[in-house]
């Protein structure tokens, strides 16, 4: 298992990576679905906390697989089998999502997570044996991941509040492993490949939002009531999803991930992006339930179910994509203002529609400002 060339031209995602993503989105769907049910049943605090905890496991396992594949994807038989073990772990994790969110039973979800992570340990040990220049780095990854997995299993024995403390400590330990390991000699991850991988997963999660919202609206229309409200909600939801796609993929040139710091910022910043995108689907389902009188949520909470994840998405895209770029100063004001306005939208009578208008306006503003910036750069 030799390291891949970090400067390889036209490095594209492999069919195995795409298959991995499609299987992983099952866990995303389960998490968003349980968040929707928790919100509709008015278990807001517990539902949101459980969702964020579960989504950490989904996101972090996916990030680690993607980073390793970017550096060491040999696509031989052993690599494929080990990756399929990770996929099996993802499916076990997905099956444990309902118990984790409904009753705080993390046994099955921990088992799935540990399966994925230990399969990755086997990959790192193989890399350590085959790639002497980066052997120390690979060994650090293997040792660090193994020790933390022991911690996740022990955490299952901790009662109540101590379990939450253990979760927080283990999250810090997990995200610190790459920082510690890469200092021994960075792996040869491919910048453009990584950027493409994150974009593709964002695209898949956006597709899950469309599916979730469509299913909810179909169920509402089947009752034969509230047809006008649901059709208006469907139109607004489409505008929201299309706008999110536009804002994320607006620049055809991906961010240049030229250093470990930039890459880690990019990877860690996608936790709120992935989680917020999936949560928008749950929020739109809540909006359908509210408009069809199938939940006792108050109007503000029902509105915030969509407004909060949309605002988080806008702010994080601004921080990762817009703020570091020159020549787009007006957008450094527009993005935060739109995020704030979205958060205020539940005080209106039509928060989903107001959010759709705000995002569409941001898309238009972004397109105009970036067009002017590009023309100015060409003239210079």
Secondary structure, DSSP 8 states (H G I E B T S, - for coil): -----TT-TT----HHHHHHHHHHHHHHHHHHHHHHHHHHTT-HHHHHHHHHHHHHHHHHHHHHHHHHHHHH----HHHHHHHHHHHHHHHHHHHHHHHHHHH---HHHHHHHHHHHHHHHHHHHHHHHH-GGGHHHHHHHHHHHHHHHHHHHHHTTS-HHHHHHHHHHHHHHHHHHHHHHHTTS-----HHHHHHHHHHHHHHHHHHHHHHHHHHHHHHHHTT-SHHHHHHHHHHHHHHHHHHHHHHH--SS-----SHHHHHHHHHHHHHHHHHHHHHHHHHHHHHHHHTT-----HHHHHHHHHHHHHHHHHHHIIIIITTSTT-TTHHHHHHHHHHHHHHGGGSS-HHHHHHHHHHHHHHHHHHHHHHHHHHHHH-
